[in-house]
Amino acid sequence: MSSEMSPAFIETSNVERKEDLGEGQEESQKPEGEGVEPISKRQMKKLIKQKQWEEQRELRKQKRKEKRKRKKLERQCQLDSNSDGNDRKRVRRHAVHSTLRLVIDCSFDDLMVLKDIKKLHKQIQRCYAENRRALHPVQFYLTSHGGQLKKNMDESDKGWVNWKDINIKSEHYTELIKKEDLIYLTSDSPNVLEELDESKAYVIGGLVDHNHHKGITYKQASDYGIDHAQLPLGNFVKMNSRKVLAVNHVFEIILEYLERRDWQEAFCTILPQRKGAVPTDRTCESSREEQSAQAEDGSDSDSSEGEDSRNEADSPHAEEKQDKENSTESTVSVVSH
């Protein structure tokens, strides 16, 4: 092969070199902005807003200062118009703390589904709030705190760790309070509570189970050798539904009794309207009036209507309706003798 390159090859190389140089010159001649991607309208608006935000920084700062000054003046005016200050704080200052201990036993965690755990949590929140504003707040204990209940409280109510005037313990109540001081409030107890002994600790079963575990609180009290009793509900009021009360209802009834020292007033004030609670003396009066009216009429039709209404109330459908109505309440019940 000859060492000299052919003229055709040299000419081709020169042509390629010229084309490369031409492309480079064209690229260098392109405007600088042509390689940058165009900004969309949305991005442009964002940039304008950002610029306005930066420009108005000082104005916003000034407005915040003025708002703080205005609120301070409003608070000062309110204090001047009401020398006693905030009503709620005034009540707390004059509150007389009771030595009575009220315990919610949360050792039934494994017997409840999450839905019922959430209901119990709400009832505990209500108990805490009512005790905080009560005229005679009790020594509030929450024992066996853990499991699903603690997890739910951590997730939905992280502020519980800052609660005041409450003893939240992971231990069982028998580890914290002497057995001779304990009285378990359970509907299955044959003992009826007549007075509250403020040197005692009354235990409320923290269980929402729709009546699936009947007698479990009474059994626990018996197993631990603890005194037990039921609230004297049947002695003072008559209800048109099952005598099953939620945890917070029992708690609030005790708070109300400490203030009024009257069981009937406490029951009628706290029990929800759907329970249809009527004082027993009014029930007796109304029944006597009905009997006298029937005697004056002397008609059999009235008595038959009464029997029909009673049968209707005692029918399986009525019982089923009542069970459904009260299914959301806890097994802390107070059954009349």
Disulfide bonds with the S-S distance in Angstrom:
none
